[in-house]
Amino acid sequence: MRKTKIIVVSVLVAVILTGVLSALFFLPREDLGWHVPRNKIAIIEVKGEITEDYEGGANPEAIRKLLDRAEEEGEIKAIVLRINSGGGDAGASWDMYRAVKRVEKPVVASIGDTGASGAYLVAVAADEIIATPMSVVGSIGASLEFPFDVPINASEEAEEISSLPSGEFKDVFADYRLNESEREYLKERLENILTVFSKCVAENRKMSIENVTKISHGGWFTGEEGLRLGLVDKIGDLDDAIEEVAELANVSLEDAKIVTLRIEDSKVRVEES
């Protein structure tokens, strides 16, 4: 009798377990608290002016922190840089460019309205660049904003003098005059920045420096023009960029979760789509 009871109990347990497992099998994985982690694709936004100012714009320190998080988290297999920026400070743009270059996971730059000047420098650090036909891209060059109104005529006398320099160019911005030698000096500095910028574009876009020089006049192009010039890989939107980076990472989008990484109160926050 006891043996019969044990057999009956065993059968009941087996039936219950079979029912539970069958139910779990047919439930969506999102309804399970212990499902196998899914692959993730991270979106990191580069918006506004690129500057070292941590409180505003696209800051290199913040972007670096987001990229580090994406690199460290095993579930994140690839990154989309969503760029909407007309550039900013040369040094900050370079820092952000280097941060993207150091990422070992696949990175695709998705240019929305604008990816120009320093923001385009950041984009060329990605494995691929995708832009819409109407996106603003390129603007390869450098500019300098003066802290005062500069007379068009280089020989015009200064309106006021405010410093005593130790060298000819030490007080370039100390007063309102900007003579011919100072203008030439500043132009040389800008040419040096342009040289670095152009080399980065040539290296990452697999273009000759001669071809890059032809379009390094500081002007911008549409995404469609950029495609023809070799500044862009494909025409598409954010969804196309996600599909492209998933392919580069050998990840199925059907089994992947899209997350956006942002900085909030100096900490990385993960938003799931």
C-alpha positions in Angstrom: 0.0 0.0 0.0 2.8 2.4 0.9 4.6 1.6 -2.3 1.4 2.4 -4.2 1.1 5.7 -2.5 4.7 6.6 -3.3 4.1 5.8 -7.0 0.9 7.9 -7.1 2.7 10.9 -5.4 5.6 10.5 -7.9 3.3 10.5 -10.8 1.4 13.6 -9.5 4.7 15.5 -9.0 5.8 14.5 -12.6 2.5 15.7 -14.0 2.7 19.0 -12.1 6.3 19.6 -13.2 5.5 18.8 -16.8 2.6 21.3 -16.7 4.7 24.1 -15.2 7.6 23.5 -17.6 5.1 23.5 -20.6 3.6 26.8 -19.4 7.0 28.4 -19.0 8.0 27.2 -22.4 5.1 29.0 -24.1 5.4 32.2 -22.1 7.2 35.2 -23.6 10.7 35.5 -22.2 9.8 39.0 -20.9 7.3 37.4 -18.5 10.0 35.2 -16.9 12.0 36.6 -14.1 15.0 34.3 -14.8 15.2 34.3 -18.6 18.5 34.1 -20.3 20.0 37.6 -20.8 19.3 39.0 -24.2 21.8 40.7 -26.4 21.7 44.5 -26.4 22.5 47.3 -28.8 23.3 50.6 -27.0 22.5 54.0 -28.4 24.7 56.9 -27.2 23.6 60.4 -28.2 26.0 63.2 -29.2 23.8 66.2 -29.2 24.5 69.9 -29.3 27.9 71.7 -29.0 30.9 69.6 -28.3 32.6 71.2 -25.3 34.5 70.4 -22.1 31.7 72.1 -20.2 30.2 69.1 -18.3 26.9 70.9 -17.8 26.1 71.4 -21.4 26.5 70.1 -24.9 28.3 66.8 -25.8 31.0 66.5 -23.3 34.0 64.1 -23.9 34.0 63.0 -20.3 30.4 62.1 -20.4 30.6 60.3 -23.7 33.7 58.4 -22.5 31.8 57.3 -19.4 28.9 56.0 -21.6 31.3 54.2 -24.0 33.1 52.6 -21.1 29.8 51.3 -19.7 28.9 49.9 -23.1 32.3 48.2 -23.4 32.1 46.7 -19.9 28.6 45.3 -20.1 28.7 41.9 -21.7 25.1 41.9 -22.9 25.8 45.0 -25.0 27.2 43.7 -28.3 27.3 46.9 -30.4 26.9 50.7 -30.2 25.1 53.3 -32.3 26.3 56.9 -32.0 23.3 59.1 -32.7 24.9 62.4 -33.8 23.0 65.7 -34.0 25.8 68.3 -33.6 27.4 71.0 -35.6 30.7 70.5 -33.8 32.4 72.6 -31.1 35.8 72.9 -29.5 38.7 71.4 -31.3 40.3 69.8 -28.3 37.0 68.4 -27.0 36.2 67.0 -30.5 39.6 65.3 -30.6 39.1 63.7 -27.1 35.7 62.3 -28.2 37.2 61.0 -31.5 39.9 59.1 -29.5 37.3 57.8 -27.1 35.3 56.3 -29.9 38.5 54.9 -31.6 39.3 52.9 -28.5 36.0 51.0 -28.5 36.5 47.4 -29.5 32.9 46.6 -30.1 31.2 47.5 -33.5 30.2 51.2 -33.7 28.0 52.8 -36.3 27.5 56.6 -36.5 23.9 57.6 -37.3 23.8 61.3 -38.4 20.4 62.9 -37.9 20.1 66.6 -38.8 23.7 67.5 -38.5 27.1 65.8 -38.2 29.5 68.5 -39.1 32.9 69.9 -38.2 34.0 68.4 -34.9 31.0 66.1 -34.8 32.0 64.7 -38.2 35.4 64.1 -36.8 33.8 62.0 -34.1 31.7 60.2 -36.7 34.7 59.1 -38.7 36.0 57.2 -35.7 33.1 54.8 -36.1 33.2 51.6 -38.2 30.5 53.0 -40.5 28.6 56.3 -41.1 24.9 56.3 -42.0 23.2 59.6 -42.8 19.9 60.7 -44.2 19.8 62.3 -47.7 19.2 65.7 -46.1 21.7 65.4 -43.2 24.4 68.1 -43.0 27.8 66.3 -43.1 31.5 67.3 -43.5 32.5 70.9 -42.8 36.1 69.7 -42.6 38.0 72.6 -41.2 38.6 74.9 -38.3 37.5 78.4 -37.3 38.5 80.9 -34.7 36.0 83.3 -32.9 37.5 86.5 -31.8 36.6 88.1 -28.5 36.2 91.4 -30.1 35.2 93.0 -33.5 38.2 92.7 -35.8 38.6 95.5 -38.4 38.6 94.2 -42.0 41.7 96.3 -42.7 44.7 94.8 -41.1 46.5 98.1 -40.9 43.8 99.8 -38.9 45.0 101.1 -35.6 43.9 99.5 -32.3 41.2 101.4 -30.4 42.7 100.5 -27.0 45.8 98.7 -25.6 45.4 96.5 -22.6 48.6 94.6 -22.1 52.3 94.5 -22.3 53.4 91.2 -24.0 56.6 89.3 -23.6 56.6 88.3 -27.3 55.1 89.4 -30.6 52.0 87.1 -30.5 51.5 86.8 -26.7 48.8 89.5 -26.7 47.0 88.6 -29.9 43.6 89.0 -28.2 44.5 91.7 -25.7 43.3 94.7 -27.8 41.3 95.5 -30.9 44.1 95.5 -33.4 45.0 92.5 -35.5 47.8 93.3 -37.9 48.9 91.3 -40.9 51.5 89.2 -39.1 49.0 88.3 -36.4 46.4 87.3 -39.0 49.0 85.1 -40.7 50.1 83.5 -37.4 46.5 82.6 -36.5 45.9 81.2 -40.0 48.9 78.9 -39.6 47.4 77.6 -36.3 44.1 76.9 -38.1 46.0 75.2 -40.9 47.7 72.9 -38.4 44.3 71.9 -36.9 43.0 71.3 -40.4 46.0 69.0 -41.2 45.2 66.8 -38.2 41.5 66.7 -39.1 42.1 65.9 -42.7 44.5 63.0 -41.8 41.9 61.5 -39.5 39.3 61.6 -42.3 41.7 60.2 -44.9 42.8 57.3 -42.6 39.3 56.3 -41.4 37.4 56.8 -44.6 40.1 55.1 -46.7 40.5 58.2 -48.8 43.7 59.8 -50.2 44.8 63.0 -48.5 44.6 64.7 -51.9 40.9 63.9 -52.2 40.2 65.0 -48.6 42.1 68.2 -49.3 39.8 69.0 -52.2 36.8 69.0 -49.9 38.5 70.5 -46.8 37.2 74.0 -47.5 35.1 74.1 -44.4 31.8 73.8 -46.4 29.2 71.2 -45.7 27.4 68.6 -47.8 24.1 66.8 -47.8 24.1 63.2 -46.8 23.5 62.3 -50.5 26.5 64.3 -51.6 28.6 62.8 -48.7 27.8 59.3 -50.0 29.1 60.2 -53.4 32.3 61.8 -52.0 33.0 58.9 -49.7 32.2 60.8 -46.4 29.2 58.5 -45.7 28.8 54.8 -46.2 25.1 54.5 -46.6 21.9 56.5 -46.7 19.4 55.7 -43.9 17.9 56.6 -40.6 18.4 55.4 -37.0 16.7 52.1 -37.6 19.0 51.4 -40.6 22.0 52.1 -38.4 20.7 49.7 -35.7 20.3 47.0 -38.4 23.7 47.7 -39.7 25.5 47.5 -36.4 23.6 44.4 -35.5 24.9 42.8 -38.6 28.4 43.9 -37.8 28.1 42.3 -34.4 26.4 39.1 -35.7 23.4 39.8 -33.5 19.8 39.0 -34.5 17.5 41.9 -33.9 14.7 39.5 -33.1 16.6 38.5 -30.0 18.1 41.9 -29.1 17.0 44.7 -26.9 17.7 48.4 -27.8 18.8 50.5 -24.9 19.8 54.2 -24.7 22.7 55.2 -22.3 22.5 58.6 -20.7 24.2 60.5 -17.9 22.0 61.5 -15.0 23.4 62.9 -11.8 26.9 62.0 -13.0 25.8 58.3 -13.3 25.0 56.2 -16.3 21.3 55.5 -16.7 20.0 52.8 -19.0 16.7 53.3 -20.8 15.1 50.4 -22.5 13.1 50.8 -25.7 
